[in-house]
């Protein structure tokens, strides 16, 4: 999710989302026509309020039947508000040349954690998926976020997307799912396995969120391994280069010592010869 620079002052960012050709011109248009009294901090707060609205709407969905529940559209509205505030705050700051990269990077991702908690908890409270499964999915999502921030720190590149999928696409997917659920609901339990004497009912929503959790964890492991391999190779190359420099430095010191030793021996030999000449 985007803020004033989506990276610290020394970081560069990559943002090759699928909807980028549509989103970037739209954000530039909104930034150009934004009233002067609106600043990026206001938009950041608006984005947070949008996620709160989505979470509250999901909780209200859980108080009734999912099919035909108007709160699903309210949740979608929350996603739209969240996109508008969270995506536009950084664009507006850059358009007005009022970038605060370190502040923006910190506050944006601190709020992202709160937003993620609200939305995943909302999915559980809505009954779209079991609450415990939603919380496990949240853990997997937070692992991915941590991985992105760690990778940004060690590589200096902030990757906003994975295989072309970014926050904007995720919001759009959520809106499509909300619309689908409004017209179809989620149906009954697909199966109800018994675990330790208790029935563990799984709806299609729970199954989808569980599968997403597996994908989150699999992608996290893939990123950790692939990034670790690249960083290990880079560190090995730097270590080899450093050892070569140290070896060259040691060799120069050795030659320097040998040269001084030869010069000292030559001086002593010359002194001895001069002494012998004086005796004769």
C-alpha positions, 0 to 999 in steps of 0.5 A, a space after each residue: 500500500 502506497 504512501 509518500 515514497 514507499 521507501 526510505 530516502 535511499 531506497 528505490 521502488 518497483 511497482 509493476 502492478 497489472 492495473 498500473 496503466 489505469 491507476 497511475 493516470 487516475 491518481 495523477 488526475 486526482 492529485 492535480 485537481 485536489 483542493 489545496 487544503 487537502 494534504 497527504 496526511 488527511 488522505 492517509 487518515 482517510 485510507 485508514 478510515 476506509 479500512 475501519 469501515 470495511 472491517 465494521 461492515 464485515 462484522 455487521 455481515 456476520 449478524 445476518 445472512 450473507 446472501 443479499 446482505 447490503 453490508 457487503 457493498 458497504 465493505 466494498 465501499 470501504 475498500 474503495 475509500 481505502 484505495 483512494 486515501 492510501 494510494 493518493 497520499 503519496 502521489 499528492 506529496 510527490 505532485 506538490 514536491 512535499 515528499 517525506 520519505 522516511 516519515 511516509 515509509 514508517 507511518 504507511 507500513 505501521 498503518 498497513 499492519 492495523 489495516 490487515 488486522 481489521 480486514 482479516 478479523 472482519 472476514 472472520 467476524 462476517 462468517 465468510 471464513 472461520 475466525 481461527 482460519 482468518 487469524 492464521 491467514 493474517 499471520 501468513 500475510 504479516 510474514 509476507 509484509 515482514 519479508 518485504 520490509 527486510 528485503 527492502 532494508 538489505 537490498 535497497 529496493 522496495 517491491 510493491 508487487 508480487 507477479 503483478 499483484 499489488 494492493 490495488 488488485 487485492 482490493 479489486 478481488 475483495 470487491 468482486 468476492 463481496 459482489 459474488 457473495 451478495 448474490 450467491 452466499 457461501 452455501 453450507 459446509 463442504 465437509 465437517 471433519 471431527 478433530 478431538 471429538 469436535 466437529 470442524 465445519 468448513 465452508 467454501 469461504 473457509 476453504 478459500 482462506 485456508 488455501 490462501 494461507 498455504 499460498 502465503 506461507 509457500 510464497 514466504 518460504 520461496 522468497 526467504 530461500 531465493 532472497 537468501 541464496 542471492 544475498 549469500 552469493 553477494 556476501 560471498 563475492 564481497 568476502 572473497 573480494 575483501 580477502 583478495 584485498 587483504 592478501 594483496 595488502 599483506 603481500 605489499 607489506 611483506 615486499 615492503 618489509 623485505 625491501 627495508 630489510 635488504 636496504 638495512 643489510 646493504 647499509 650494514 654491509 657498506 658500513 662494514 666495508 668502509 670500516 675495513 678500508 679505514 683499518 687498512 
